[in-house]
Amino acid sequence: MGRKKREQNYLDRIPKRTEGLSWEQGEEGIVILLVENTGVFNRIAQKLFKRPKYTKVHMDKYGSFLWPLMDGKRTVSDLARLQKDAFGEEVEPLYPRIVKYFQIVESYRFIEFKN
């Protein structure tokens, strides 16, 4: 029962994109995050080794669908329903996949949860 309750609570969480993170939509609506490479070592690498100031992170079509919808108002459950409506059986198993997606983008600090 503890796991079910934890998953339910996760589905009630409200994700929002991290402020200041730049992104754009490329071909076929694929979202590309522009992650700034900050810190002393990155500045040195940029000067000495011509490393880029930004790293481009390309999302897949499912993540690209969800990204613009994360407005700080919709819950994970709301977003899952929208993705299911858009992609149908293609996104099954829906809830384990969408929870994993949010865990990953949160671990990289691309999103944060309001509640």
MDAnalysis code that builds the backbone (N, CA, C; Angstrom):
import MDAnalysis as mda
import numpy as np

u = mda.Universe.empty(345, n_residues=115, atom_resindex=np.repeat(np.arange(115), 3), trajectory=True)
u.add_TopologyAttr("name", ["N", "CA", "C"] * 115)
u.add_TopologyAttr("resid", np.arange(1, 116))
u.add_TopologyAttr("resname", ["MET", "GLY", "ARG", "LYS", "LYS", "ARG", "GLU", "GLN", "ASN", "TYR", "LEU", "ASP", "ARG", "ILE", "PRO", "LYS", "ARG", "THR", "GLU", "GLY", "LEU", "SER", "TRP", "GLU", "GLN", "GLY", "GLU", "GLU", "GLY", "ILE", "VAL", "ILE", "LEU", "LEU", "VAL", "GLU", "ASN", "THR", "GLY", "VAL", "PHE", "ASN", "ARG", "ILE", "ALA", "GLN", "LYS", "LEU", "PHE", "LYS", "ARG", "PRO", "LYS", "TYR", "THR", "LYS", "VAL", "HIS", "MET", "ASP", "LYS", "TYR", "GLY", "SER", "PHE", "LEU", "TRP", "PRO", "LEU", "MET", "ASP", "GLY", "LYS", "ARG", "THR", "VAL", "SER", "ASP", "LEU", "ALA", "ARG", "LEU", "GLN", "LYS", "ASP", "ALA", "PHE", "GLY", "GLU", "GLU", "VAL", "GLU", "PRO", "LEU", "TYR", "PRO", "ARG", "ILE", "VAL", "LYS", "TYR", "PHE", "GLN", "ILE", "VAL", "GLU", "SER", "TYR", "ARG", "PHE", "ILE", "GLU", "PHE", "LYS", "ASN"])
u.atoms.positions = np.array([
    [0.820, -1.197, 0.000],
    [0.000, 0.000, 0.000],
    [0.864, 1.261, 0.000],
    [2.005, 1.219, 0.683],
    [2.881, 2.380, 0.739],
    [3.332, 2.826, -0.637],
    [3.647, 1.847, -1.503],
    [4.101, 2.194, -2.849],
    [2.980, 2.853, -3.652],
    [1.780, 2.304, -3.575],
    [0.639, 2.866, -4.297],
    [0.398, 4.314, -3.868],
    [0.459, 4.540, -2.559],
    [0.238, 5.895, -2.047],
    [1.334, 6.838, -2.547],
    [2.590, 6.383, -2.549],
    [3.699, 7.217, -3.006],
    [3.533, 7.551, -4.489],
    [3.156, 6.555, -5.313],
    [2.936, 6.815, -6.736],
    [1.788, 7.790, -6.935],
    [0.727, 7.632, -6.166],
    [-0.412, 8.535, -6.293],
    [0.010, 9.955, -5.947],
    [0.788, 10.099, -4.869],
    [1.265, 11.428, -4.499],
    [2.138, 12.001, -5.608],
    [2.949, 11.175, -6.238],
    [3.813, 11.649, -7.317],
    [2.971, 12.162, -8.474],
    [1.889, 11.460, -8.788],
    [1.015, 11.867, -9.893],
    [0.308, 13.192, -9.615],
    [0.187, 13.549, -8.343],
    [-0.444, 14.812, -7.958],
    [0.534, 15.987, -7.967],
    [1.807, 15.704, -8.155],
    [2.818, 16.771, -8.133],
    [2.682, 17.648, -9.382],
    [3.105, 18.896, -9.257],
    [2.973, 19.869, -10.346],
    [4.373, 20.287, -10.798],
    [4.799, 19.795, -11.985],
    [6.127, 20.165, -12.478],
    [6.107, 21.515, -13.183],
    [7.223, 22.211, -13.082],
    [7.394, 23.433, -13.867],
    [8.839, 23.494, -14.325],
    [9.024, 24.078, -15.481],
    [10.367, 24.202, -16.039],
    [11.202, 25.125, -15.155],
    [12.465, 24.804, -15.004],
    [13.365, 25.619, -14.193],
    [13.545, 26.985, -14.844],
    [13.422, 28.019, -14.041],
    [13.570, 29.390, -14.548],
    [14.975, 29.596, -15.100],
    [15.058, 30.292, -16.203],
    [16.345, 30.618, -16.782],
    [16.905, 29.556, -17.713],
    [16.251, 28.404, -17.801],
    [16.709, 27.354, -18.710],
    [16.154, 27.652, -20.097],
    [17.050, 27.860, -21.045],
    [16.623, 28.183, -22.407],
    [16.294, 26.911, -23.169],
    [15.321, 27.029, -24.061],
    [14.959, 25.886, -24.901],
    [14.337, 26.390, -26.185],
    [14.346, 25.510, -27.164],
    [13.743, 25.824, -28.458],
    [13.157, 24.546, -29.025],
    [12.296, 24.699, -30.007],
    [11.750, 23.535, -30.685],
    [12.365, 23.467, -32.068],
    [12.970, 22.320, -32.348],
    [13.608, 22.105, -33.633],
    [12.658, 21.420, -34.598],
    [13.247, 20.657, -35.493],
    [12.464, 19.952, -36.505],
    [11.470, 18.991, -35.865],
    [10.304, 18.921, -36.454],
    [9.242, 18.025, -36.010],
    [8.874, 18.221, -34.543],
    [9.086, 19.436, -34.032],
    [8.684, 19.756, -32.668],
    [9.594, 19.226, -31.576],
    [10.754, 18.698, -31.934],
    [11.669, 18.162, -30.931],
    [12.231, 19.315, -30.099],
    [12.139, 19.177, -28.773],
    [12.621, 20.206, -27.857],
    [14.117, 20.034, -27.647],
    [14.829, 21.156, -27.726],
    [16.267, 21.187, -27.485],
    [16.507, 22.144, -26.320],
    [17.029, 21.592, -25.222],
    [17.371, 22.417, -24.070],
    [18.777, 22.957, -24.265],
    [18.968, 24.212, -23.923],
    [20.285, 24.845, -24.017],
    [20.806, 25.030, -22.593],
    [21.682, 24.105, -22.181],
    [22.183, 24.084, -20.815],
    [23.520, 24.810, -20.771],
    [23.569, 25.884, -20.003],
    [24.792, 26.673, -19.925],
    [25.855, 25.935, -19.126],
    [27.052, 25.875, -19.673],
    [28.189, 25.246, -19.002],
    [28.872, 26.316, -18.161],
    [28.604, 26.291, -16.860],
    [29.124, 27.316, -15.961],
    [30.203, 26.738, -15.063],
    [30.858, 27.601, -14.341],
    [31.887, 27.186, -13.406],
    [33.283, 27.397, -13.967],
    [34.263, 27.365, -13.089],
    [35.650, 27.643, -13.444],
    [36.173, 26.672, -14.494],
    [35.978, 25.384, -14.278],
    [36.521, 24.389, -15.211],
    [35.896, 24.519, -16.595],
    [34.615, 24.819, -16.647],
    [33.966, 25.009, -17.944],
    [34.493, 26.254, -18.655],
    [34.732, 27.327, -17.897],
    [35.286, 28.543, -18.518],
    [36.675, 28.286, -19.086],
    [37.493, 27.539, -18.341],
    [38.833, 27.199, -18.828],
    [38.736, 26.353, -20.094],
    [37.854, 25.341, -20.058],
    [37.682, 24.468, -21.224],
    [37.164, 25.257, -22.428],
    [36.321, 26.240, -22.187],
    [35.797, 27.057, -23.282],
    [36.913, 27.871, -23.923],
    [37.806, 28.383, -23.107],
    [38.892, 29.217, -23.638],
    [40.001, 28.367, -24.270],
    [40.443, 27.334, -23.562],
    [41.586, 26.546, -24.032],
    [41.220, 25.537, -25.119],
    [40.084, 24.894, -24.951],
    [39.730, 23.782, -25.850],
    [38.554, 24.100, -26.758],
    [38.148, 25.372, -26.780],
    [37.035, 25.811, -27.631],
    [35.741, 25.029, -27.362],
    [35.525, 24.701, -26.095],
    [34.283, 24.026, -25.715],
    [33.127, 25.020, -25.807],
    [31.937, 24.534, -26.146],
    [30.789, 25.452, -26.275],
    [30.318, 25.973, -24.921],
    [29.748, 27.151, -24.953],
    [29.194, 27.748, -23.740],
    [27.912, 27.010, -23.322],
    [27.225, 26.443, -24.296],
    [25.980, 25.718, -24.018],
    [26.072, 24.295, -24.550],
    [25.482, 23.382, -23.794],
    [25.313, 22.015, -24.251],
    [23.866, 21.888, -24.708],
    [23.663, 21.259, -25.852],
    [22.307, 21.057, -26.366],
    [21.830, 19.660, -25.988],
    [20.695, 19.606, -25.309],
    [20.080, 18.344, -24.902],
    [18.819, 18.167, -25.733],
    [18.808, 17.134, -26.581],
    [17.652, 16.855, -27.445],
    [16.734, 15.854, -26.757],
    [15.470, 16.203, -26.635],
    [14.487, 15.283, -26.051],
    [13.907, 14.403, -27.146],
    [13.337, 13.284, -26.730],
    [12.624, 12.437, -27.685],
    [11.240, 13.037, -27.928],
    [10.461, 12.399, -28.796],
    [9.162, 12.992, -29.149],
    [8.191, 13.024, -27.969],
    [8.311, 12.072, -27.050],
    [7.401, 12.057, -25.900],
    [7.746, 13.169, -24.909],
    [9.029, 13.329, -24.621],
    [9.461, 14.412, -23.748],
    [9.213, 15.767, -24.378],
    [9.398, 15.837, -25.695],
    [9.153, 17.087, -26.423],
    [7.678, 17.471, -26.393],
    [6.810, 16.473, -26.362],
    [5.376, 16.742, -26.248],
    [5.064, 17.334, -24.873],
    [5.662, 16.757, -23.829],
    [5.362, 17.185, -22.461],
    [5.970, 18.537, -22.102],
    [7.172, 18.806, -22.599],
    [7.926, 19.979, -22.157],
    [7.146, 21.293, -22.223],
    [6.548, 21.664, -23.369],
    [5.831, 22.947, -23.419],
    [4.576, 22.974, -22.540],
    [4.073, 21.797, -22.161],
    [2.848, 21.732, -21.365],
    [3.101, 21.908, -19.870],
    [4.368, 21.869, -19.459],
    [4.707, 22.036, -18.043],
    [4.657, 23.514, -17.695],
    [3.475, 23.938, -17.276],
    [3.226, 25.357, -17.042],
    [3.111, 25.706, -15.566],
    [3.397, 24.737, -14.695],
    [3.264, 25.001, -13.265],
    [1.834, 24.947, -12.780],
    [0.926, 24.474, -13.639],
    [-0.491, 24.345, -13.266],
    [-0.968, 22.906, -13.386],
    [-0.479, 22.192, -14.394],
    [-0.911, 20.813, -14.632],
    [-0.124, 19.837, -13.745],
    [-0.827, 18.819, -13.251],
    [-0.172, 17.774, -12.461],
    [0.467, 16.745, -13.392],
    [1.290, 15.892, -12.819],
    [1.873, 14.792, -13.585],
    [0.750, 13.946, -14.171],
    [-0.295, 13.727, -13.409],
    [-1.447, 12.950, -13.881],
    [-2.121, 13.630, -15.076],
    [-2.306, 14.945, -15.011],
    [-2.892, 15.693, -16.130],
    [-2.049, 15.511, -17.387],
    [-0.731, 15.651, -17.222],
    [0.183, 15.533, -18.360],
    [0.170, 14.118, -18.930],
    [0.059, 13.126, -18.052],
    [-0.010, 11.734, -18.506],
    [-1.255, 11.514, -19.366],
    [-2.377, 12.066, -18.942],
    [-3.615, 11.932, -19.723],
    [-3.480, 12.593, -21.092],
    [-2.877, 13.770, -21.135],
    [-2.678, 14.457, -22.413],
    [-1.771, 13.647, -23.337],
    [-0.729, 13.055, -22.755],
    [0.176, 12.241, -23.566],
    [-0.537, 10.986, -24.073],
    [-1.349, 10.375, -23.236],
    [-2.115, 9.192, -23.638],
    [-3.081, 9.544, -24.763],
    [-3.741, 10.708, -24.654],
    [-4.658, 11.152, -25.709],
    [-3.927, 11.360, -27.030],
    [-2.703, 11.880, -26.957],
    [-1.940, 12.197, -28.166],
    [-1.299, 10.960, -28.803],
    [-0.833, 10.017, -27.984],
    [-0.047, 8.902, -28.511],
    [-0.693, 7.526, -28.340],
    [-1.742, 7.428, -27.542],
    [-2.433, 6.152, -27.364],
    [-1.554, 5.071, -26.761],
    [-1.693, 3.868, -27.298],
    [-0.982, 2.697, -26.762],
    [0.535, 2.819, -26.902],
    [0.978, 3.705, -27.761],
    [2.407, 3.894, -28.010],
    [3.182, 4.258, -26.737],
    [2.522, 4.895, -25.762],
    [3.206, 5.332, -24.550],
    [3.024, 4.385, -23.369],
    [2.446, 3.234, -23.607],
    [2.281, 2.261, -22.526],
    [3.588, 1.541, -22.266],
    [3.887, 1.192, -21.013],
    [3.111, 1.470, -19.796],
    [3.259, 2.938, -19.381],
    [2.160, 3.648, -19.419],
    [2.145, 5.100, -19.299],
    [2.723, 5.618, -17.986],
    [2.168, 5.201, -16.863],
    [2.553, 5.816, -15.593],
    [3.987, 5.513, -15.189],
    [4.458, 4.276, -15.298],
    [5.877, 4.056, -14.973],
    [6.814, 4.866, -15.873],
    [6.460, 4.984, -17.146],
    [7.311, 5.735, -18.080],
    [7.323, 7.222, -17.761],
    [6.151, 7.773, -17.482],
    [6.089, 9.218, -17.253],
    [6.730, 9.580, -15.914],
    [6.567, 8.722, -14.904],
    [7.217, 8.977, -13.616],
    [8.733, 8.951, -13.799],
    [9.249, 7.986, -14.552],
    [10.693, 7.895, -14.804],
    [11.178, 9.146, -15.542],
    [10.430, 9.595, -16.535],
    [10.787, 10.814, -17.268],
    [10.945, 11.990, -16.309],
    [9.948, 12.185, -15.435],
    [10.014, 13.313, -14.512],
    [11.140, 13.153, -13.503],
    [11.421, 11.933, -13.084],
    [12.550, 11.714, -12.175],
    [13.866, 12.105, -12.851],
    [13.999, 11.758, -14.121],
    [15.236, 12.063, -14.844],
    [15.399, 13.573, -15.050],
    [14.361, 14.242, -15.561],
    [14.503, 15.684, -15.816],
    [14.650, 16.467, -14.511],
    [14.075, 15.954, -13.435],
    [14.274, 16.604, -12.133],
    [15.706, 16.384, -11.648],
    [16.267, 15.201, -11.868],
    [17.634, 14.915, -11.404],
    [18.651, 15.826, -12.091],
    [18.371, 16.244, -13.326],
    [19.248, 17.174, -14.039],
    [18.901, 18.638, -13.755],
    [17.911, 18.828, -12.902],
    [17.445, 20.167, -12.509],
    [16.858, 20.950, -13.685],
    [16.270, 20.234, -14.640],
    [15.589, 20.885, -15.757],
    [14.195, 21.330, -15.344],
    [13.634, 20.653, -14.326],
    [12.325, 21.021, -13.779],
    [12.420, 21.042, -12.264],
    [11.394, 21.618, -11.663],
    [11.206, 21.514, -10.223],
    [9.715, 21.313, -9.992],
    [9.383, 20.824, -8.818],
    [7.986, 20.600, -8.501],
    [7.496, 21.684, -7.551],
    [6.293, 22.169, -7.823],
    [5.716, 23.233, -7.015],
    [5.277, 22.733, -5.638],
    [4.814, 21.473, -5.574],
    [4.302, 20.991, -4.284],
    [5.077, 19.801, -3.808],
])
